[in-house]
Amino acid sequence: MGKRISGWWPAAALALLLAGCASGGPAAFVSEDNRGIAYTGDRGVDSQPFPANYRGEILAYLRTYLNNPAGVREGVMAEPVQRTVGGRLRYVSCLRYAARESDGSYRPARERAAIYVDGRFDRLVEDAGELCAGSSYAPFPELASLTR
């Protein structure tokens, strides 16, 4: 005689599984400021390595991030420095540039903050504000040579 499987347990298992996903448990990669998904898993350590390839990583990101990466103007960047981001010590490199708009015009240059976790680029913060206060910028001519 075959065993009868009750119809309630699959629904209960699915409800428990979905509740675990929605809780934002340890497996969720939520950024420190709870604004989105981070690109790297955060081990939560304070001893962060210096991002050795920070310029190359920013260029690679901007090549895909910008609608038209050709013709970026006024590109400057600051060396990475340690700052507290979301209660954790991170390397932050500030940059300022004016990207070409879809109509070919340029808006004034805006300041952004690149945040690094475990020595690798994690995300770009559009409204850098306090993160970039007092940054010392140097020319970043590689931005002007970006192509599609």
DSSP file (Angstrom, degrees, kcal/mol; ACC not computed):
  #  RESIDUE AA STRUCTURE BP1 BP2  ACC     N-H-->O    O-->H-N    N-H-->O    O-->H-N    TCO  KAPPA ALPHA  PHI   PSI    X-CA   Y-CA   Z-CA
    1    1 A M              0   0    0      0, 0.0     2,-0.1     0, 0.0     0, 0.0   0.000 360.0 360.0 360.0 132.8    0.0    0.0    0.0
    2    2 A G        -     0   0    0      1,-0.1     2,-0.3     0, 0.0     0, 0.0  -0.360 360.0-111.0 -74.4 151.0    1.4    3.5   -1.0
    3    3 A K        -     0   0    0     -2,-0.1     2,-0.5     1,-0.0    -1,-0.1  -0.625  26.5-131.9 -81.1 138.3    2.1    6.2    1.6
    4    4 A R        -     0   0    0     -2,-0.3     2,-0.6     0, 0.0    -1,-0.0  -0.804  15.1-146.4 -92.9 127.7   -0.1    9.2    1.4
    5    5 A I        -     0   0    0     -2,-0.5     2,-0.1     2,-0.0    -2,-0.0  -0.833  17.4-127.2 -97.5 125.9    1.8   12.5    1.5
    6    6 A S        -     0   0    0     -2,-0.6     3,-0.3     1,-0.1    -1,-0.0  -0.415   9.4-136.8 -70.4 146.2   -0.1   15.3    3.2
    7    7 A G  S  > S+     0   0    0      1,-0.2     4,-0.5     2,-0.1    -1,-0.1   0.519  91.3  67.5 -83.3  -6.2   -0.5   18.5    1.2
    8    8 A W  H  > S+     0   0    0      1,-0.1     4,-1.9     2,-0.1    -1,-0.2   0.819  85.3  65.4 -86.7 -29.6    0.4   20.9    4.1
    9    9 A W  H  > S+     0   0    0     -3,-0.3     4,-2.6     1,-0.2     5,-0.2   0.854  97.1  53.4 -69.6 -35.3    4.1   20.2    4.6
   10   10 A P  H  > S+     0   0    0      0, 0.0     4,-2.2     0, 0.0    -1,-0.2   0.911 111.3  48.0 -63.6 -36.9    5.4   21.5    1.2
   11   11 A A  H  X S+     0   0    0     -4,-0.5     4,-2.1     2,-0.2    -2,-0.2   0.897 112.2  49.0 -66.9 -39.0    3.6   24.8    1.8
   12   12 A A  H  X S+     0   0    0     -4,-1.9     4,-2.1     2,-0.2    -1,-0.2   0.901 111.1  49.8 -66.3 -40.9    5.0   25.0    5.3
   13   13 A A  H  X S+     0   0    0     -4,-2.6     4,-2.3     1,-0.2    -2,-0.2   0.906 111.0  49.3 -64.4 -41.2    8.6   24.3    4.0
   14   14 A L  H  X S+     0   0    0     -4,-2.2     4,-2.5     1,-0.2    -1,-0.2   0.899 109.3  52.2 -64.7 -40.1    8.3   26.9    1.3
   15   15 A A  H  X S+     0   0    0     -4,-2.1     4,-2.1     2,-0.2    -2,-0.2   0.903 110.8  47.7 -62.5 -41.6    7.0   29.5    3.9
   16   16 A L  H  X S+     0   0    0     -4,-2.1     4,-1.9     2,-0.2    -2,-0.2   0.898 111.4  50.8 -66.1 -40.6   10.1   28.8    6.1
   17   17 A L  H  X S+     0   0    0     -4,-2.3     4,-1.7     1,-0.2    -2,-0.2   0.933 112.2  46.0 -63.3 -45.9   12.5   29.0    3.2
   18   18 A L  H  X S+     0   0    0     -4,-2.5     4,-2.1     1,-0.2    -1,-0.2   0.863 109.5  55.0 -66.0 -35.8   11.0   32.4    2.1
   19   19 A A  H  X S+     0   0    0     -4,-2.1     4,-1.0     1,-0.2    -1,-0.2   0.885 106.9  51.3 -64.2 -37.7   11.1   33.7    5.7
   20   20 A G  H  <>S+     0   0    0     -4,-1.9     5,-0.7     1,-0.2     4,-0.3   0.881 110.7  48.2 -65.8 -38.3   14.8   32.9    5.9
   21   21 A C  H ><5S+     0   0    0     -4,-1.7     3,-0.9     1,-0.2    -2,-0.2   0.884 111.4  49.9 -68.5 -38.5   15.5   34.7    2.7
   22   22 A A  H 3<5S+     0   0    0     -4,-2.1    -1,-0.2     1,-0.2    -2,-0.2   0.667  94.6  73.5 -75.9 -16.7   13.6   37.8    3.7
   23   23 A S  T 3<5S-     0   0    0     -4,-1.0    -1,-0.2    -3,-0.2    -2,-0.2   0.680  97.2-129.8 -74.3 -15.5   15.2   38.0    7.1
   24   24 A G  T < 5 +     0   0    0     -3,-0.9    -3,-0.1    -4,-0.3     6,-0.1   0.896  43.8 177.3  68.4  38.9   18.5   39.3    5.6
   25   25 A G    > < -     0   0    0     -5,-0.7     3,-1.7     1,-0.1    -5,-0.0   0.240  49.6 -66.1 -63.3-167.2   20.5   36.8    7.5
   26   26 A P  T 3  S+     0   0    0      0, 0.0    -1,-0.1     0, 0.0    -2,-0.0   0.700 129.5  62.4 -62.4 -20.6   24.3   36.3    7.3
   27   27 A A  T 3  S+     0   0    0      2,-0.1     2,-0.3     0, 0.0    -2,-0.1   0.671  81.8  96.0 -80.6 -14.4   24.1   35.1    3.7
   28   28 A A    <   -     0   0    0     -3,-1.7     2,-1.2     1,-0.1    -7,-0.0  -0.604  67.9-146.3 -79.2 131.6   22.7   38.4    2.4
   29   29 A F        +     0   0    0     -2,-0.3     9,-1.4     9,-0.1     2,-0.4  -0.670  33.6 163.9 -96.9  79.0   25.3   40.8    1.0
   30   30 A V  B     -A   37   0A   0     -2,-1.2     7,-0.2     7,-0.2    -2,-0.0  -0.809  39.2-113.3 -97.5 136.3   23.8   44.1    2.1
   31   31 A S    >   -     0   0    0      5,-3.0     3,-2.1    -2,-0.4     5,-0.1  -0.183  29.7-104.4 -65.8 162.2   26.0   47.1    2.0
   32   32 A E  T 3  S+     0   0    0      1,-0.3    -1,-0.1     2,-0.1    -2,-0.0   0.801 122.7  47.2 -58.7 -31.9   26.9   48.9    5.2
   33   33 A D  T 3  S-     0   0    0      3,-0.1    -1,-0.3    52,-0.0    -2,-0.1   0.266 110.0-122.5 -97.4  13.1   24.5   51.7    4.6
   34   34 A N  S <  S+     0   0    0     -3,-2.1    -2,-0.1     2,-0.2     3,-0.1   0.759  77.5 120.1  56.9  31.0   21.7   49.3    3.6
   35   35 A R  S    S-     0   0    0      1,-0.2     2,-0.3     0, 0.0    -1,-0.1   0.513  77.2 -42.1-102.4  -5.8   21.3   50.9    0.2
   36   36 A G  S    S-     0   0    0     -5,-0.1    -5,-3.0     0, 0.0     2,-0.4  -0.993  77.9 -42.6 168.7-172.9   21.9   47.9   -2.0
   37   37 A I  B     -A   30   0A   0     -2,-0.3    -7,-0.2    -7,-0.2     2,-0.2  -0.655  49.0-138.7 -85.8 133.8   23.9   44.8   -2.7
   38   38 A A        -     0   0    0     -9,-1.4    85,-0.1    -2,-0.4    -9,-0.1  -0.550  10.7-131.9 -86.6 157.1   27.7   45.0   -2.3
   39   39 A Y  S    S+     0   0    0     83,-0.7     2,-0.3    -2,-0.2    -1,-0.1   0.705  86.7  47.3 -83.7 -20.6   30.0   43.4   -4.9
   40   40 A T  S    S-     0   0    0     80,-0.1     2,-0.3   -11,-0.0    -2,-0.1  -0.896  88.7-107.7-122.1 151.0   32.2   41.6   -2.4
   41   41 A G        -     0   0    0     -2,-0.3     2,-0.7    76,-0.1   -12,-0.1  -0.600  35.6-133.1 -73.4 134.9   31.5   39.6    0.7
   42   42 A D        -     0   0    0     -2,-0.3    -1,-0.1     1,-0.1    -4,-0.0  -0.814  19.0-171.1 -97.8 115.5   32.4   41.5    3.8
   43   43 A R        -     0   0    0     -2,-0.7    -1,-0.1     2,-0.1    -2,-0.0   0.602  38.3-128.8 -78.3 -10.5   34.4   39.6    6.3
   44   44 A G        +     0   0    0      1,-0.2     2,-0.3    -3,-0.0    -2,-0.1   0.747  54.4 148.7  73.2  24.6   33.9   42.4    8.8
   45   45 A V        -     0   0    0      1,-0.1    -1,-0.2     2,-0.1    73,-0.2  -0.663  45.1-147.9 -94.4 149.5   37.5   42.9    9.7
   46   46 A D  S    S+     0   0    0     -2,-0.3     2,-1.7     1,-0.2    -1,-0.1   0.759  82.4  81.4 -83.5 -26.6   39.1   46.2   10.6
   47   47 A S        -     0   0    0     71,-0.0    -1,-0.2    43,-0.0    -2,-0.1  -0.595  67.0-179.4 -85.1  86.3   42.5   45.4    9.2
   48   48 A Q        -     0   0    0     -2,-1.7     2,-0.1     1,-0.0    -2,-0.0  -0.695  24.3-125.1 -88.3 134.1   41.8   46.3    5.5
   49   49 A P        -     0   0    0      0, 0.0    70,-0.5     0, 0.0    42,-0.2  -0.468  33.6 -98.5 -74.9 151.2   44.6   45.9    3.0
   50   50 A F        -     0   0    0     -2,-0.1     2,-1.4     1,-0.1     3,-0.1  -0.484  37.1-114.9 -66.5 134.6   45.4   48.8    0.8
   51   51 A P    >   -     0   0    0      0, 0.0     3,-1.3     0, 0.0    -1,-0.1  -0.584  34.6-174.2 -75.2  94.2   43.8   48.6   -2.6
   52   52 A A  T 3  S+     0   0    0     -2,-1.4     3,-0.3     1,-0.3    68,-0.1   0.816  80.2  39.7 -62.1 -35.0   46.9   48.2   -4.8
   53   53 A N  T 3> S+     0   0    0     66,-0.4     4,-2.2     1,-0.2    -1,-0.3  -0.180  74.6 132.8-107.8  39.3   45.0   48.4   -8.2
   54   54 A Y  H <> S+     0   0    0     -3,-1.3     4,-1.9     1,-0.2    -1,-0.2   0.858  70.3  50.1 -63.6 -37.4   42.5   51.1   -7.2
   55   55 A R  H  > S+     0   0    0     -3,-0.3     4,-2.3     2,-0.2    -1,-0.2   0.940 112.6  46.0 -67.7 -45.8   43.0   53.2  -10.4
   56   56 A G  H  > S+     0   0    0      1,-0.2     4,-2.3     2,-0.2    -2,-0.2   0.873 111.9  51.7 -63.9 -38.2   42.6   50.3  -12.8
   57   57 A E  H  X S+     0   0    0     -4,-2.2     4,-2.2     2,-0.2    -1,-0.2   0.894 110.1  48.6 -67.5 -39.1   39.5   49.0  -10.9
   58   58 A I  H  X S+     0   0    0     -4,-1.9     4,-2.9    -5,-0.2     5,-0.2   0.918 111.2  50.4 -65.8 -43.0   37.8   52.4  -11.1
   59   59 A L  H  X S+     0   0    0     -4,-2.3     4,-1.9     1,-0.2    -2,-0.2   0.921 111.1  48.7 -61.1 -43.8   38.6   52.7  -14.8
   60   60 A A  H  X S+     0   0    0     -4,-2.3     4,-0.9     1,-0.2    -1,-0.2   0.906 113.7  46.9 -62.9 -41.4   37.1   49.3  -15.5
   61   61 A Y  H >X S+     0   0    0     -4,-2.2     4,-2.4     1,-0.2     3,-0.8   0.938 112.0  48.6 -66.0 -47.0   34.0   50.1  -13.5
   62   62 A L  H 3X S+     0   0    0     -4,-2.9     4,-2.3     1,-0.2    -1,-0.2   0.812 101.5  64.7 -65.8 -29.8   33.4   53.5  -15.1
   63   63 A R  H 3< S+     0   0    0     -4,-1.9    -1,-0.2    -5,-0.2    -2,-0.2   0.863 116.6  28.9 -60.6 -34.7   33.9   52.0  -18.6
   64   64 A T  H << S+     0   0    0     -4,-0.9    -2,-0.2    -3,-0.8    -1,-0.2   0.737 119.9  55.3 -95.4 -26.1   30.7   49.9  -17.9
   65   65 A Y  H  < S+     0   0    0     -4,-2.4     2,-0.2    -5,-0.1    -3,-0.2   0.892  93.0  74.9 -75.8 -42.0   28.9   52.3  -15.5
   66   66 A L  S  < S-     0   0    0     -4,-2.3     4,-0.1    -5,-0.2     0, 0.0  -0.508  74.1-140.4 -77.3 138.7   28.9   55.4  -17.7
   67   67 A N  S    S+     0   0    0      1,-0.3    -1,-0.1    -2,-0.2    34,-0.1   0.892 102.1  16.9 -62.0 -39.6   26.5   55.6  -20.6
   68   68 A N        +     0   0    0     32,-0.3    32,-0.6     1,-0.1    -1,-0.3  -0.809  69.6 178.5-134.3  92.7   29.2   57.3  -22.7
   69   69 A P    >   +     0   0    0      0, 0.0     3,-0.7     0, 0.0    77,-0.3   0.655  54.7  97.8 -72.5 -12.7   32.6   56.8  -21.1
   70   70 A A  T 3  S+     0   0    0      1,-0.2    30,-0.3    75,-0.1    77,-0.1  -0.544  83.7  20.4 -76.1 138.3   34.3   58.6  -24.0
   71   71 A G  T 3  S+     0   0    0     73,-0.6    -1,-0.2    75,-0.5     2,-0.2   0.775  72.7 172.7  81.9  28.1   35.2   62.3  -23.4
   72   72 A V    <   -     0   0    0     -3,-0.7     2,-0.3    71,-0.6     3,-0.2  -0.515  17.8-156.6 -68.1 135.8   35.1   62.4  -19.6
   73   73 A R  E     +B   98   0B   0     25,-2.9    25,-2.7    -2,-0.2    -1,-0.0  -0.736  57.9  18.8-114.8 161.9   36.4   65.8  -18.5
   74   74 A E  E    S-     0   0B   0     -2,-0.3     2,-0.5    23,-0.2    -1,-0.2   0.807  74.6-179.2  54.8  38.2   38.0   67.3  -15.3
   75   75 A G  E     +     0   0B   0     -3,-0.2    65,-2.5    22,-0.1     2,-0.3  -0.584   9.6 158.0 -76.4 118.8   39.0   63.9  -14.0
   76   76 A V  E     -BC  96 139B   0     20,-2.3    20,-2.3    -2,-0.5     2,-0.3  -0.966  15.6-170.3-135.3 153.4   40.8   64.0  -10.6
   77   77 A M  E     -BC  95 138B   0     61,-2.7    61,-2.0    -2,-0.3     2,-0.3  -0.997  14.1-138.7-146.4 146.6   41.2   61.4   -8.0
   78   78 A A  E     - C   0 137B   0     16,-3.1    59,-0.2    -2,-0.3     3,-0.1  -0.794  34.0-101.8-103.1 148.2   42.5   61.2   -4.4
   79   79 A E        -     0   0    0     57,-0.5    15,-0.3    -2,-0.3    57,-0.2  -0.341  52.7 -90.4 -59.6 146.7   44.7   58.4   -3.0
   80   80 A P        -     0   0    0      0, 0.0     2,-0.3     0, 0.0    13,-0.2  -0.395  50.5-178.6 -63.1 135.9   42.7   55.9   -0.9
   81   81 A V  E     -D   92   0B   0     11,-2.4    11,-2.9    -2,-0.1     2,-0.4  -0.935  32.7 -99.9-130.6 156.1   42.5   56.8    2.8
   82   82 A Q  E     +D   91   0B   0     -2,-0.3     2,-0.3     9,-0.2     9,-0.2  -0.639  48.6 163.1 -81.7 130.8   40.9   54.9    5.6
   83   83 A R  E     -D   90   0B   0      7,-3.0     7,-3.0    -2,-0.4     2,-0.6  -0.936  43.0-103.3-138.4 159.8   37.5   56.2    6.7
   84   84 A T  E     +D   89   0B   0     -2,-0.3     2,-0.5     5,-0.2     5,-0.2  -0.794  39.2 179.5 -89.0 121.4   34.6   54.9    8.7
   85   85 A V  E >  S-D   88   0B   0      3,-3.3     3,-1.5    -2,-0.6   -53,-0.1  -0.978  71.5 -15.9-125.0 116.6   31.8   53.7    6.4
   86   86 A G  T 3  S-     0   0    0     -2,-0.5    -1,-0.1     1,-0.3     3,-0.1   0.831 129.5 -52.5  60.2  32.1   28.7   52.3    8.0
   87   87 A G  T 3  S+     0   0    0      1,-0.2     2,-0.4     0, 0.0    -1,-0.3   0.489 120.7 100.4  84.0   2.8   30.6   51.8   11.3
   88   88 A R  E <  S-D   85   0B   0     -3,-1.5    -3,-3.3    -5,-0.0     2,-0.5  -0.932  77.3-111.7-124.6 147.9   33.5   49.9    9.7
   89   89 A L  E     +D   84   0B   0     -2,-0.4     2,-0.3    -5,-0.2    -5,-0.2  -0.642  47.9 164.0 -78.2 124.5   36.9   51.0    8.6
   90   90 A R  E     -D   83   0B   0     -7,-3.0    -7,-3.0    -2,-0.5     2,-0.5  -0.937  42.2-109.0-136.7 156.1   37.3   51.0    4.8
   91   91 A Y  E     -DE  82 116B   0     25,-0.9    25,-2.5    -2,-0.3     2,-0.4  -0.782  38.7-170.4 -84.3 134.0   39.6   52.5    2.2
   92   92 A V  E     -DE  81 115B   0    -11,-2.9   -11,-2.4    -2,-0.5     2,-0.5  -0.993  11.2-169.4-129.0 130.3   37.9   55.3    0.4
   93   93 A S  E     - E   0 114B   0     21,-2.5    21,-3.2    -2,-0.4     2,-0.3  -0.985  14.2-149.0-119.8 125.8   39.2   57.0   -2.8
   94   94 A C  E     - E   0 113B   0     -2,-0.5   -16,-3.1   -15,-0.3     2,-0.3  -0.708  16.8-180.0 -95.9 144.2   37.4   60.1   -3.9
   95   95 A L  E     -BE  77 112B   0     17,-2.5    17,-3.0    -2,-0.3     2,-0.4  -0.979  12.4-161.1-140.7 155.1   37.1   61.2   -7.5
   96   96 A R  E     +BE  76 111B   0    -20,-2.3   -20,-2.3    -2,-0.3     2,-0.3  -1.000  24.3 145.2-137.8 132.6   35.5   64.0   -9.4
   97   97 A Y  E     - E   0 110B   0     13,-1.5    13,-2.2    -2,-0.4     2,-0.5  -0.984  41.5-127.0-159.7 163.6   34.7   64.2  -13.0
   98   98 A A  E     -B   73   0B   0    -25,-2.7   -25,-2.9    -2,-0.3     2,-0.2  -0.971  28.9-158.4-118.9 113.6   32.2   65.5  -15.6
   99   99 A A        -     0   0    0     -2,-0.5     8,-0.7   -27,-0.2     2,-0.3  -0.582  26.8-100.5 -90.7 154.6   30.8   62.8  -17.9
  100  100 A R  B     -G  106   0C   0    -32,-0.6   -32,-0.3   -30,-0.3     6,-0.2  -0.562  37.5-134.5 -74.0 132.2   29.3   63.5  -21.3
  101  101 A E    >   -     0   0    0      4,-3.3     3,-1.8    -2,-0.3    -1,-0.1  -0.305  28.7 -99.1 -79.8 169.7   25.5   63.5  -21.2
  102  102 A S  T 3  S+     0   0    0      1,-0.3    -1,-0.1     2,-0.1    -2,-0.1   0.775 124.6  53.4 -63.6 -26.2   23.4   61.7  -23.8
  103  103 A D  T 3  S-     0   0    0      2,-0.1    -1,-0.3     1,-0.0     3,-0.1   0.397 122.0-105.4 -88.8   4.0   22.8   65.0  -25.7
  104  104 A G  S <  S+     0   0    0     -3,-1.8    -2,-0.1     1,-0.3     2,-0.1   0.308  83.7 118.4  92.4  -8.7   26.6   65.7  -25.9
  105  105 A S        -     0   0    0     -5,-0.1    -4,-3.3     1,-0.0     2,-0.4  -0.299  56.9-129.3 -84.4 173.0   26.6   68.4  -23.2
  106  106 A Y  B     -G  100   0C   0     -6,-0.2    -6,-0.1    -3,-0.1     3,-0.1  -0.978   8.3-150.3-125.2 137.2   28.4   68.3  -19.8
  107  107 A R        -     0   0    0     -8,-0.7     3,-0.1    -2,-0.4    -6,-0.0  -0.554  47.2 -75.4 -89.8 166.8   27.1   68.9  -16.4
  108  108 A P        -     0   0    0      0, 0.0    -9,-0.2     0, 0.0    -1,-0.2  -0.284  63.8 -86.2 -60.1 151.3   29.4   70.4  -13.7
  109  109 A A        -     0   0    0    -11,-0.1     2,-0.3   -13,-0.1   -11,-0.3  -0.299  47.5-152.7 -59.9 140.7   31.9   67.9  -12.3
  110  110 A R  E     -E   97   0B   0    -13,-2.2   -13,-1.5    -3,-0.1     2,-0.4  -0.897  11.0-122.1-120.2 149.4   30.5   65.8   -9.3
  111  111 A E  E     +E   96   0B   0     -2,-0.3    17,-1.0   -15,-0.2     2,-0.3  -0.728  32.0 176.1 -92.1 135.1   32.3   64.2   -6.4
  112  112 A R  E     -E   95   0B   0    -17,-3.0   -17,-2.5    -2,-0.4     2,-0.5  -0.931  21.7-135.3-134.6 157.7   32.0   60.5   -5.9
  113  113 A A  E     -EF  94 125B   0     12,-2.1    12,-3.4    -2,-0.3     2,-0.5  -0.969   7.7-153.9-119.9 126.8   33.5   58.0   -3.4
  114  114 A A  E     -EF  93 124B   0    -21,-3.2   -21,-2.5    -2,-0.5     2,-0.4  -0.868  16.0-155.4 -95.9 126.1   34.9   54.6   -4.3
  115  115 A I  E     -EF  92 123B   0      8,-2.9     7,-3.2    -2,-0.5     8,-1.4  -0.868   4.4-158.1-108.7 136.3   34.8   52.2   -1.4
  116  116 A Y  E     -EF  91 121B   0    -25,-2.5   -25,-0.9    -2,-0.4     2,-0.4  -0.919   6.4-168.9-117.1 137.0   37.1   49.2   -1.1
  117  117 A V  E >  S- F   0 120B   0      3,-2.4     3,-1.7    -2,-0.4   -27,-0.1  -0.995  77.8  -7.4-124.6 129.2   36.6   46.0    0.9
  118  118 A D  T 3  S-     0   0    0     -2,-0.4    -1,-0.1     1,-0.3   -68,-0.1   0.840 130.9 -55.1  54.2  37.7   39.4   43.6    1.4
  119  119 A G  T 3  S+     0   0    0    -70,-0.5   -66,-0.4     1,-0.2     2,-0.3   0.502 118.2 101.2  80.8   4.7   41.6   45.5   -1.1
  120  120 A R  E <  S-F  117   0B   0     -3,-1.7    -3,-2.4   -69,-0.1    -1,-0.2  -0.914  82.4 -94.3-124.7 150.7   39.1   45.4   -4.0
  121  121 A F  E     +F  116   0B   0     -2,-0.3    -5,-0.2    -5,-0.2     3,-0.1  -0.371  42.6 171.4 -59.8 132.3   36.6   47.9   -5.4
  122  122 A D  E     -     0   0B   0     -7,-3.2   -83,-0.7     1,-0.4     2,-0.3   0.781  53.4 -26.8-110.9 -50.7   33.2   47.4   -3.8
  123  123 A R  E     -F  115   0B   0     -8,-1.4    -8,-2.9   -85,-0.1     2,-0.5  -0.992  47.7-118.2-163.7 164.5   30.9   50.2   -4.8
  124  124 A L  E     -F  114   0B   0     -2,-0.3     2,-0.6   -10,-0.2   -10,-0.2  -0.952  22.4-149.3-112.6 125.9   30.7   53.8   -5.9
  125  125 A V  E     -F  113   0B   0    -12,-3.4   -12,-2.1    -2,-0.5     3,-0.2  -0.858   3.5-161.6 -97.9 118.6   28.8   56.3   -3.8
  126  126 A E  S    S+     0   0    0     -2,-0.6     2,-1.1     1,-0.2     3,-0.2   0.892  85.4  50.0 -67.4 -42.0   27.2   59.0   -5.9
  127  127 A D        +     0   0    0      1,-0.2    -1,-0.2   -15,-0.1     4,-0.2  -0.715  68.1 169.0-100.9  83.4   26.6   61.5   -3.0
  128  128 A A    >   +     0   0    0     -2,-1.1     3,-2.3   -17,-1.0     4,-0.4   0.865  19.8 142.0 -68.2 -39.3   30.1   61.5   -1.5
  129  129 A G  G >  S+     0   0    0      1,-0.3     3,-1.0   -18,-0.2     4,-0.2  -0.040  75.5  12.2  40.6-113.4   29.6   64.4    0.9
  130  130 A E  G >  S+     0   0    0      1,-0.2     3,-1.1     2,-0.2    -1,-0.3   0.764 119.8  68.5 -66.8 -28.4   31.3   63.8    4.2
  131  131 A L  G <  S+     0   0    0     -3,-2.3    -1,-0.2     1,-0.2    -2,-0.2   0.827 108.7  37.4 -60.9 -30.3   33.3   60.8    2.9
  132  132 A C  G X  S+     0   0    0     -3,-1.0     3,-1.9    -4,-0.4    -1,-0.2   0.301  81.8 135.0-106.5   8.7   35.3   63.1    0.7
  133  133 A A  T <  S+     0   0    0     -3,-1.1    -3,-0.1     1,-0.3     0, 0.0  -0.392  80.0   7.8 -60.2 127.7   35.7   66.1    2.9
  134  134 A G  T 3  S+     0   0    0      1,-0.2    -1,-0.3    -2,-0.1     2,-0.1   0.617  88.9 159.9  78.4  13.9   39.3   67.3    2.9
  135  135 A S    <   -     0   0    0     -3,-1.9     2,-0.7     1,-0.1    -1,-0.2  -0.416  37.3-136.7 -70.8 144.0   40.4   65.0    0.1
  136  136 A S        -     0   0    0    -57,-0.2   -57,-0.5    -2,-0.1     2,-0.2  -0.903  25.3-155.2-102.4 110.7   43.6   66.0   -1.8
  137  137 A Y  E     -C   78   0B   0     -2,-0.7   -59,-0.2   -59,-0.2   -42,-0.1  -0.561  12.7-171.3 -91.5 149.7   43.0   65.5   -5.5
  138  138 A A  E     -C   77   0B   0    -61,-2.0   -61,-2.7    -2,-0.2    -2,-0.0  -0.943  41.8 -80.5-130.5 154.0   45.5   64.8   -8.2
  139  139 A P  E     -C   76   0B   0      0, 0.0   -63,-0.3     0, 0.0     3,-0.1  -0.219  34.0-164.1 -55.4 143.2   45.0   64.7  -12.0
  140  140 A F    >   +     0   0    0    -65,-2.5     3,-1.7     1,-0.1     4,-0.4  -0.649  16.6 168.7-128.3  71.8   43.5   61.4  -13.3
  141  141 A P  G >>  +     0   0    0      0, 0.0     3,-0.9     0, 0.0     4,-0.7   0.712  66.0  75.2 -64.5 -21.4   44.2   61.7  -17.0
  142  142 A E  G 34 S+     0   0    0      1,-0.2     3,-0.5     2,-0.2     4,-0.1   0.786  86.4  65.0 -61.3 -26.1   43.3   58.1  -17.7
  143  143 A L  G X4 S+     0   0    0     -3,-1.7     3,-1.3     1,-0.2   -71,-0.6   0.884  97.1  54.1 -62.7 -37.9   39.6   59.0  -17.3
  144  144 A A  T <4 S+     0   0    0     -3,-0.9   -73,-0.6    -4,-0.4    -1,-0.2   0.735 104.5  55.8 -69.6 -21.5   39.8   61.2  -20.4
  145  145 A S  T 3< S+     0   0    0     -4,-0.7    -1,-0.3    -3,-0.5    -2,-0.2   0.331  77.8 126.5 -95.5   8.5   41.1   58.3  -22.5
  146  146 A L    <   -     0   0    0     -3,-1.3   -75,-0.5   -77,-0.3     2,-0.3  -0.344  37.7-172.2 -63.1 146.4   38.2   55.9  -21.7
  147  147 A T              0   0    0    -77,-0.1    -2,-0.0   -76,-0.1    -1,-0.0  -0.844 360.0 360.0-130.9 170.6   36.4   54.4  -24.7
  148  148 A R              0   0    0     -2,-0.3    -2,-0.1   -80,-0.1   -85,-0.0   0.480 360.0 360.0 -68.3 360.0   33.3   52.3  -25.1
